[in-house]
Amino acid sequence: MKKTILILFVIFSAHLFAQPKPFDYELNQKRMAKIEDSAPASNTIEKILVQDNVIWLATSNGLSKSTDNGASWTNYYNSKDFGTESVSALGYNNGTIWAATWHYQEELGSNVPLGTGLRYSTDQGQTWTTINQPVDQPGDSSIVYGINTLRALPVTVPEQNFIYDIGFTGNTIWIASFAGGLRKSSDMGKTWQRIVLPPDYLDSIKPSDTLHFSLQPVAGAFGKESYLNHRVFSVLPVNDSTIYVGTAGGINKSTDGGVSWAKFNHTNQSKPISGNFILSLRKNDYDNSIWAATWKAEGQTEFYGVSTTHDGGASWDNYLTGENALDFGFKYFGNIGNYTGADIFVAASDGLYRSSNNGSTWINAPNIKDDVSGVGLNTRSFRCVKTNKLNDGTTDIWIGSLNGLAKLNEKENDFWTGSWKVFLASQKLESTTETYAFPNPFSPGQGITKIKYSTTGSANVTIRILDFGMNLVRTLVQNAPRNSAGEHLENWDGKDEAGRIVPNGVYFYRIDIGSEKPLFGKIMVLM
């Protein structure tokens, strides 16, 4: 069963980091090489951080930042500090912004996630310091914990050792890094300390206990046995003494700064969490409740859902049964320090949910479409959600997905109403004879591909999808009027005329614009 969980991690990692297929081999993919742009550098938005009205994005094409509420973006992709790395986690502490980087590496025919460390900036992203992915030395085979000297498996390589989450207590940074486990640094990443969590068979540990287990997130020299509770995916410091940590084996809580730990899982409480695989932990500042994305790990009675506690973990309520939750956001009412309520948002792989009654009922987001351009996200797979209360009393709700970024500006009493803005990463067409599709390749099960083209004036447009033998697969638009010059987008969901998802392979599209010469492009479908 433990081997099954390791295999599941590789599957989860491809899903969790929004690349059902890595973007590195995309056909005619348009990337942003310049720094300033009108949109983020990627449509795969993994994490959102809002700090002092600055919006930071972790994407498959690196780090993006906006200081003007999304009117323009600074993209660090292809910069000297970030190169072509993806960003998996963000954090902010005492004026310093942190970003964790990673990429896929091919090993024995498979794409393995590889952590490439951290970057941090103390001047709002003007300059960056790079920290290599924390790894152990080959001789790091033991660790002192209280009265015990425990065996510890050295994690000496960055493969499957990359950072899912970042948290802070005082001047200490905490990272959750799967195969690297839970680690902390109190010297800005110069040195790191491995943190001992309970093994699967213990519900708590403290330094005065006599213990006989090994610290090993993955199977290794100490035997085939590996501890799910040492595989860490989320970390949430509440204050300098109270820390919650989510693993593949449950939720761990420390009230003494990360020394002693108590574990909550699906079987050791009368009102437990729904599942032991904890992908996200967030705190609702209105009522100090803790919200967890609780996935099924290996227990027969576990189930996917959202779990929340209002008593510090003593008991849990479960909501959204069957949903694969990934992130939480909170729209607060009232003023900081005197909140009168909060709406709760859940970004999940099959929807974006919202509750105004602390989870009793949930309302899914409407179809998201830009109020000005009419361009939609056209996806139900959401990765992250965060809010930002503006000086005029309205709240921006920032939403990240596999298909782009969106922002909803709401008044205090609005509920899924207000002004929608959609941000899509695409490069301007160099001429009216150019066209391309993005993302490309794309997976119909995860979203749509957008076909970009331009017109010189009013014209009727027909767009057809053709297979490799140039047989008609789908007519997207037929003699559709385009009443103005400029760039246009049409969507293809990967389905044929009968509504069936097409097989994997290469497809072509033909664009007829009035009496002009037809334009052609190529799309690869990969499930």
Salt bridges, closest charged atoms under 4 A:
GLU46 OE1 - ARG383 NH2 3.22
ASP81 OD1 - LYS80 NZ 3.46
GLU85 OE2 - HIS103 ND1 2.97
ASP136 OD1 - ARG183 NH1 3.06
ASP136 OD2 - ARG194 NH1 2.96
ASP165 OD2 - ARG282 NH1 3.78
ASP200 OD2 - LYS2 NZ 3.04
ASP209 OD1 - LYS206 NZ 2.80
ASP285 OD1 - LYS283 NZ 2.82
ASP287 OD2 - HIS310 NE2 3.32
GLU298 OE2 - LYS2 NZ 3.78
ASP317 OD1 - LYS271 NZ 2.96
ASP327 OD1 - ARG282 NE 3.39
ASP327 OD2 - LYS386 NZ 2.78
ASP343 OD2 - ARG354 NH2 2.98
ASP370 OD2 - LYS421 NZ 3.96
GLU410 OE1 - LYS331 NZ 2.77
GLU410 OE2 - ARG354 NH1 2.74
GLU434 OE2 - LYS30 NZ 2.97
GLU487 OE1 - LYS452 NZ 3.03
GLU490 OE2 - ARG482 NH2 2.33
ASP493 OD1 - ARG474 NH1 3.03
ASP496 OD2 - ARG500 NE 3.13
ASP512 OD2 - ARG464 NH1 3.31
ASP512 OD2 - ARG510 NE 2.99
